[in-house]
Amino acid sequence: MAFIGNVFNSFFCWIFIAIDTVFWGTISISSIMYSPDGRVAHFCMRAWSESILWFCRIKVRFDGIENIAHDRIQIFASNHSSHFDIFILNKVIPVRFGWVAKAILFKLPFMGWHMKLNGYISIHRGNRAKAIKSMDEAAEKVKRGSRIMIFPEGTRSRTGELLPFKKGLFHLCVKTGVPIVPMYIEGAYGILRPGSLFIRPAGVTVKIGPEIHTAGYSAEKIELIMNDLRERIVRLHDEIKLGRA
């Protein structure tokens, strides 16, 4: 019976996600005509995420929201263990921001179109020249006042455990000197496991830590920032676990 329940729940969740994506994606894309500054598009992104989380019965609680500044630019960095991380972070982060995401996501209907229109940064895996160009473009956007979200692991964890960090994204931090806000998402891995289509209701906790300053670091000291960020993200994970004990 539990298996049949999972099948029906997942079926209706996927149907809702498809319809919801088309609905909010259409509004977002059309808003370029009457809201070229992207405010309506950002509202659509949050509404899209919150409605999907609500329908799929994903309850999100968060702590440390005061570490996100409303009056200056920051780079947000989180672990990545589920496709639902995108919905979760869209809901939690209260300021406008863009994503640094895999190039393949920009090819998806509606969501990919929304991402292109809002100037999100695509990362090309396996092509060093294009990857460097992407980082340069991202650095310019940040310098002009855009907040962005990065996944330092570079890809989604297939086990739920924190993966090694990729250096490429940290070149962006060094180039801009913008502080990084570490985050940890606990509980998202089980919502949609790798290789499965089952969507399971869950409770998720997002812990947001104090920012890490990157101004003054050179490219030769990237590993110092990497190690510092990793230690802080692991610490956030431990704090969530202790809070549940």
C-alpha positions in Angstrom: 0.0 0.0 0.0 2.9 2.4 0.8 4.3 1.8 -2.7 1.0 2.5 -4.4 0.6 5.7 -2.3 4.1 6.8 -3.3 3.2 6.2 -7.0 0.0 8.3 -6.8 1.6 11.0 -4.8 4.6 11.3 -7.2 2.3 11.2 -10.2 0.2 14.1 -9.1 3.3 16.0 -7.9 5.0 15.7 -11.3 1.7 16.8 -13.0 1.5 19.9 -10.7 5.2 20.7 -11.2 4.7 20.7 -15.0 1.6 22.8 -15.0 3.1 25.2 -12.4 6.3 25.6 -14.3 4.4 26.5 -17.5 2.1 28.9 -15.6 4.7 30.9 -13.8 7.2 30.5 -16.6 4.8 32.1 -19.0 4.2 35.1 -16.7 7.9 35.5 -16.1 8.8 35.5 -19.8 6.0 37.9 -20.7 7.0 40.3 -17.9 10.0 41.4 -19.9 7.6 43.7 -21.7 6.3 45.5 -18.6 8.9 44.8 -16.0 12.3 44.8 -17.7 14.0 45.3 -14.3 13.2 41.7 -13.4 11.1 42.3 -10.4 8.1 40.4 -11.6 10.3 37.6 -12.9 11.8 37.3 -9.4 8.3 37.2 -7.9 7.4 34.4 -10.3 10.5 32.5 -9.3 9.6 32.6 -5.6 5.9 31.9 -6.2 6.8 28.9 -8.5 9.0 27.5 -5.8 6.7 28.0 -2.9 3.7 26.5 -4.7 5.7 23.4 -5.6 6.9 22.9 -2.1 3.4 23.4 -0.7 1.8 20.9 -3.1 4.6 18.3 -2.6 4.2 18.8 1.2 7.8 19.9 1.8 7.9 21.9 5.0 10.9 24.3 5.2 12.2 25.9 8.4 15.3 28.2 8.4 17.6 29.8 10.9 20.2 32.6 10.5 18.2 34.7 8.0 19.8 37.8 9.6 23.1 36.9 8.0 21.6 37.9 4.6 22.1 41.6 3.9 19.5 43.6 2.2 21.7 46.7 1.6 24.8 45.2 0.0 25.9 42.4 -2.3 26.8 38.9 -1.2 27.5 35.5 -2.8 25.4 32.7 -1.4 26.9 29.2 -1.2 25.1 26.0 -0.3 25.5 22.2 -0.3 23.6 20.4 -3.1 21.9 17.1 -2.6 18.6 17.4 -4.4 16.9 19.0 -7.3 14.5 20.4 -4.7 17.4 22.6 -3.3 16.5 25.1 -6.0 12.9 25.4 -4.8 14.0 25.5 -1.2 16.6 28.3 -1.6 14.3 30.3 -3.8 11.8 30.3 -0.9 14.2 31.0 1.9 16.5 33.7 0.4 14.6 37.0 0.8 16.6 39.2 -1.6 16.8 39.1 -5.4 19.6 36.8 -6.7 20.6 34.8 -9.8 21.9 31.3 -10.2 25.2 29.9 -11.5 23.9 26.7 -13.1 24.8 24.0 -15.5 24.5 25.0 -19.1 22.0 22.1 -19.8 19.4 23.7 -17.5 19.2 26.7 -19.8 17.8 24.4 -22.5 14.7 23.5 -20.5 11.4 25.0 -21.7 10.1 27.9 -19.5 12.6 27.5 -16.7 15.6 27.8 -19.0 14.0 30.7 -20.8 13.3 32.4 -17.5 17.0 31.9 -16.5 18.3 33.4 -19.8 16.1 36.4 -19.6 17.2 37.1 -16.0 20.9 36.9 -16.8 21.7 33.8 -14.8 25.2 32.4 -15.5 25.7 29.1 -17.3 28.6 26.9 -16.5 30.0 24.6 -19.3 31.5 21.4 -18.0 34.3 19.8 -19.8 35.2 23.0 -21.7 37.8 25.1 -19.8 37.7 28.1 -22.1 33.9 28.4 -21.8 34.0 27.8 -18.1 36.5 30.6 -17.6 34.4 32.9 -19.8 31.4 32.1 -17.7 33.2 33.0 -14.5 34.4 36.3 -16.0 30.8 37.1 -17.0 29.6 36.2 -13.5 32.3 38.4 -11.9 31.1 41.4 -14.0 27.5 40.9 -13.0 28.5 40.7 -9.3 30.6 43.9 -9.7 27.6 45.6 -11.2 25.5 44.7 -8.1 24.0 41.2 -8.8 23.8 38.7 -6.0 24.3 35.1 -7.1 24.0 31.6 -5.6 26.6 28.9 -6.2 26.9 25.2 -5.3 30.7 24.8 -4.4 30.5 21.1 -5.0 29.8 21.9 -8.7 27.2 19.1 -9.0 24.5 17.3 -7.0 25.7 14.8 -4.5 24.5 11.3 -5.4 24.9 10.1 -1.8 23.7 13.1 0.2 27.2 13.5 1.6 29.2 16.7 1.0 31.4 16.4 -2.1 34.8 18.0 -2.7 34.6 21.6 -3.7 35.5 22.8 -7.2 38.1 25.6 -7.5 36.5 27.4 -10.5 33.7 29.0 -8.5 36.2 30.4 -6.0 38.0 32.3 -8.7 34.7 34.3 -9.0 34.9 35.1 -5.3 38.5 36.3 -5.5 37.8 38.4 -8.6 35.0 40.3 -7.0 36.0 40.4 -3.3 32.4 39.9 -2.4 31.7 38.1 0.9 30.3 34.6 0.8 27.3 33.5 2.9 27.5 29.8 3.8 24.3 27.7 4.0 23.5 24.1 4.7 20.3 22.3 3.6 19.4 19.3 5.7 16.6 16.8 4.8 16.3 17.5 1.0 18.2 14.4 -0.2 15.3 12.0 0.6 12.7 14.0 -1.3 13.8 12.9 -4.7 16.6 10.4 -4.6 19.0 10.1 -7.6 17.7 7.6 -10.1 14.2 7.7 -8.7 11.0 9.5 -9.8 9.3 9.1 -6.3 8.7 12.5 -4.6 8.3 12.1 -0.9 7.0 14.6 1.6 9.7 15.8 4.0 10.7 18.4 6.6 13.8 20.5 5.6 16.0 22.8 7.6 18.2 25.5 6.1 20.9 26.9 8.4 22.5 30.2 7.3 25.9 31.2 8.7 27.8 34.5 9.0 29.5 35.8 5.9 33.1 35.0 5.0 35.1 38.0 3.8 37.1 37.4 0.5 38.5 40.9 -0.1 42.2 41.0 -0.4 42.7 37.3 -1.3 44.8 36.5 -4.3 44.3 33.6 -6.7 47.1 31.8 -5.0 45.1 31.6 -1.7 41.9 30.2 -3.2 42.3 27.0 -1.2 42.2 29.0 2.1 38.8 30.3 1.2 37.7 26.9 0.0 38.7 25.3 3.2 37.2 28.0 5.3 33.9 27.7 3.5 33.8 24.0 3.7 34.5 24.0 7.5 31.7 26.5 8.0 29.2 24.5 6.0 30.1 21.3 7.9 29.7 23.3 11.1 26.2 24.4 10.0 25.4 20.7 9.4 26.6 19.8 12.9 24.6 22.6 14.5 21.4 21.3 12.8 22.1 17.8 14.1 22.8 19.1 17.6 19.6 21.1 17.5 17.7 17.9 16.9 19.4 15.9 19.6 
